[in-house]
Amino acid sequence: MNTMNSEFAAPIIREPGDVDEMTKPAFPTRPVPPVSRMARGLVGSEILKIAADIRAMIAEGHSICNLTVGDFDPKYFPIPRELRKSIEAALEAGETNYPPSDGMLNLRKAVKSFYERRLGLDYPIESFIITSGARPAIYATYNVLIDEGDKVVYPIPSWNNNHYCHLSRATWQTANCRAEDAFLPTREVLAGTLGDAKLLSLCSPLNPGGTAFTREALEGICDLVIDENDRRDPSERPLFIMYDQVYWMLTFGDTAHYNPVSLRPELAANTIFVDGISKAFAATGVRVGWAVAAPDVAHRMSNILGHIGAWAPRAEQVATAALLLDDDAIDGYHAKMISEIETRLRMLYDGIMELREDGFSLDAIAPMGAIYLTARFNLIGRKTRTGSVLETNEDIRKYLLEEARLAIVPFQAFGSQEHTGWFRLSAGAVSIEEIEEMLPRLRDALERL
């Protein structure tokens, strides 16, 4: 018998790296892009592009004060001990299979209880959907409300609304916010933009601003939405608010958090909350978020998310349910975490304002919440030692990275078209020592202009 042709022939053993020329993939040059118009037009994260410059400098041995990433360094901000232990226990108990597509019932009940205790919001259990972090909740909000060509209104600066509009094939109208309003929209800024819109996207505390709505400012916007919906015929689809409040537990000093439904209960049917543990518990990689909406809308959102499998891992859901029911653990964790974040942001703010007092063209808005500081490096038109003129925010960003080893994100990453020197500084992934060491470098870099 010729065993080489037999069904019992010995298998061919390949060494790592061996490639059979017959099966080597070939990728010809295509005269026409094979992907959809949506895919061709979608751009990647602007912040991730900046990260490439930072990695290159770190590889060269430079120490960078990296204030770009909206994340936390676990060395300084570990997740709550109770959450970690509960995840480990849930894995040990075998909580590793598929969760329900709308979330495990115990976690949905825990979020419901959490909202009742902390926000005074009493929604039915059918309103709560658990997601893999907040992003799927935003994606589902856009896709449950928006048909191709429908209008979305969102403020500038804001995080990723331009990309979600693109993904949902929406049209959009932007509202440019002003520094004097802490880069948050007002009734006056939004007036005249909401006609025929299906969605108004709001966020407080704000990414990128680190600022938060006052009660009066949010009440004015809520009344504007109510007036718009009262104007519409009952046969028309209403205007919804998507309220991203993923940072609502992280506020400082006298800053209070407000939401549309607590201020105007009649908006409950047309408000979708987006939230999660990612920011409030430094748990960005744990991937537990949620949406809260009217039951009829939540059901449709759950259908969308079920098809893309955007549920949070089961063990993490079990652990998050336990955490959200433990007020002592929550309060104990936040007492330290919020103090540490505020200390970093205040150091940055005070350092920038001191430079301003010394005559440098800088400015900042006092931190109110989240992990961000809004700062202005008003350096357009200044000349470097090599004779180059800083003409754009990107020029300023690169100069500060190279000369001060300070990495920050221009407002262009958040939809702004104006090059006025405004940037986002994120304090969750740096130490106090790194900020202390950076500020003299910043002063030196400014003096060299």
Beta strands, then each sheet from edge to edge (+ up, - down):
strand 1: 65-66
strand 2: 128-131
strand 3: 151-156
strand 4: 171-176
strand 5: 197-203
strand 6: 240-244
strand 7: 271-276
strand 8: 289-292
strand 9: 362-365
strand 10: 372-377
strand 11: 406-407
strand 12: 409-410
strand 13: 422-426
sheet 1: 1+ 11+
sheet 2: 2+ 8- 7+ 6+ 5+ 3+ 4+
sheet 3: 9+ 10- 13+ 12-
end
